[in-house]
Amino acid sequence: MQGVASSRLGFRMALSVKANSYSFTLLATIGAGCVAFCLMAHSGALAQSSAEGNVNVQVEQGVLRCVSAAGSLKCLGVPYAAPPIGALRWRPPAAALGWQGVRDAARFASSCLQAKSEYAKAQEGAEDCLYLNVYVPRETIAEATARLPVMVWLHGGGFVNGSGNVFDGERLAKTANAIVVTVNYRLGPFGWLALPSLAAEAPDHSAGDYGLRDSIAALGWVQRNIATLGGDPQRVTLFGQSAGGEQTLALVASPVAAGLFQRAISMSAPASLPMPTIDAAAAKRGAFLDELGCTDASSQPGCLRSLPAQKILDAAHISWDLIDKGGLGWTPVIDGVVLPDQWLSLFQQGKINKVPVMIGHTGYEGGLFVAIRENAAGAPATSSYVEDRFKSFFGPLSPVVMSIYPEAAFASPGDRMGHVITDALFAEGLTRDRAALAAQTPVYGYETCDADAPPSHVQPLRSKLGCAHDSDLPLLFQWEDFSGEVPKLTEDQLSLAKVLGRYWGNFAASGDPNGPGLPLWPRQTADAAPIQMLATARDGGVRTISAAAYAREHHLEFWGWLAFLKEWLIFIAVGVVVALVAVVGALVQRRSRRRVRTAAAE
C-alpha cells in the first residue's frame, strides 16, 4: 500500500479525489501550488538559512520555517490537507490551503480528536488535525549529495487513538539514514463512520474510509514536496504498526494509492480480523445515531455535520478493552473504491500495488490486550472469564481451541488468552498475507522479541507484558511515545534498536533489508517462508528460523484447519438455509395449487 514520475502523481492524486464535490477548488489549489513550486525550483530558491537554527523551505503551499539542530532538520505541523470540518466532515480530504509569508514549523499541530483515557491523557486533539511532521537526518538541505529514501509512518491506536506527533522520528531517521514523515489521520467516528446515507451523497458512492483517504493524501503531499527536503519521491516506504499496519496492508491493495509508495512495512497488524462492508458497519451504529438524534437517512448527513464534534465523540463510547468488546469498534470498510474487497482476497487475485513488503509482529502480541483487560477489571483474568471469551470468539469450536491451548501449559489464565490472541489474530492472518504476496512481489517476514521492553502507554498492573504488542516501538524509534522521552535502553536493547533501524533503512533504500554488518535475512519464496527473529541477545538474538519452527510456535496448522472448517460450516449453513427456503417454497406452491384446484372444483 509504482514508480510513476512525480509530475504525473500530482495529477493522479487530484483525479483520485475528483469525486469529492470540492474537486474544482482542489485542482485549482494544487495547480497554483505546483506552478509556484516549479518556478522556485527553477530559480534554485527552494531552501535557505534564515537565522541560526532555522531553515526556510518552500513547499507547494508556501514557505516553512523549519528547525535545524543536532545534525537534524525538523519541519513540524505541516498541513497536507484542508481542515476536515464543517461541510468537509466525512468527505475525502481537500487540498491544503496556502499561506502568505513564512509559516512556523517548529511546533506540532493538533492531534486528531480522540477520547481521553488513562492511556491517552494528553491526546484529546481537534478535528482540524490533518498535519504531518518531517525529520531529515541533516541539519541543512545544502548538505545533500544524493536524495534520501523516505519513510512515511502511520501510527497505531485501534483506529481511535494516537498521533504521528508522539513518535519523534529524529533518531530513527539517523539510524536508517532516511527522511521520516509521521502522519495524523482522522480517528474514531470522524475517520471511519460508514453509513449508506453518506455513500449516497458521494459521487463515487464510497463512505467510511476517510482515515485511509487521509493517509493517501499525505502520501500525495510527500510525492509532490519531499524532493525539496532532500528526499527521493521514487523511494517512499509506507510503514505502520497495529492500526497503521492494517492501513499499510489495505493500501498495498488499494487502487487509489497506486504509485504513491514503492515499499511497504506492516508491523503488528491483527490481519485475521476482516473488514466490514458499509452496510455491515452501519448495522452497528443504531445506538450511536439514536443518541445523536440523526436516525432519518434522508437528512442524516446534514444532521451529523451540524453537531459539535465532542458530542459525536462522546456518543461513540470508545473503549480500549478490545477483549471485553470482542474486537475493534471503528475500522476501515470494504467501500468498493479505496478498498474494493478484503485485502487478502485482493492479494490472492493479484490486484495489488506490486511493491516489496516486510510483514511481521511481536512474539507475544496478546500480552498488551490482556494487560488492558486486567487493568480495567482491577483483577487478573480468571479461568472462567477466559473460557467465556473463547466461547464468544470461537462459538461451537471453542472446546477444540481450549484443547490445543490447555490451561496447565500457561503461567496464568491471562497468559493463555494472550497466546491465543497472538496466534489467532496476528500470526495466522499475517502468514496468509505473506504467502499470497510472495508469489507476486518480494516478501520478508519477521518476529520481534524484547521481553524487557520499556512499557509504552500501558503500565501492566498484574501480568507481565513480555514481547507484547507495541514492545518493538521504543526500540525502533528509540523513543517512548507515551512519556515523550528517550527510553533508558540497556546495551543489549540498544544493539537491537540499531539493527532494527538499519534493516528498516536498508529496505527503504533498496527494497531489501540486507546490508553490510547485518545477519542475512532470507526472502520468502513459494518454496520457503523463513522468519527473521529480531530479538535481544537475552531472547536468543537475531537469527533466521524455518517456517516449520514458526508454525509450531504459533500452532499455524491448527489455525489453518480451523479457518478451513469455519468456511465449510458457513458453506453448509448457507446450503441448509437455501435448501429450507426451497422446501418452504415448494410447500407454498403446492398449497397454492391445491387452493386453485379447490376453487375451480367449487
Secondary structure, DSSP 8 states (H G I E B T S, - for coil): -----HHHHHHHHHHHTTTSTTHHHHHHHHHHHHHHHHHHHHHT-SEEEEETTEEEEEETTEEEEEEEETTEEEEEEEE-S----GGGTTS--------SSEEE-SS----B-----TT-TT---BS---EEEEEESSS-GGG-SS-EEEEEEE--STTTS--GGGS--HHHHHHHTSEEEEE----HHHHH---HHHHHHSTT---S-HHHHHHHHHHHHHHHHGGGGTEEEEEEEEEEETHHHHHHHHHHS-GGGTTS-SEEEEES--TTS---BHHHHHTT-HHHHHHHT---TTTHHHHHHTS-HHHHHHHH---S-HHHHTS-SS---B-SSSS-S-HHHHHHHT-S----EEEEEETTTHHHHHHHHHHHHTS---HHHHHHHHHHHHGGGHHHHHHHS-GGGSSSHHHHHHHHHIIIIIIHHHHHHHHHHHTTS-EEEEEEE-TT----S---SSS---S-TTTTHHHHHSSBTTTTB-----HHHHHHHHHHHHHHHHHHHHS----TTS-----B-SS---EEEEE-GGGT-SEEE-HHHHHHHTTHHHHHHHHHHHHHHHHHHHHHHHHHHHHHHHHHHHHHHHHHHHHHH-
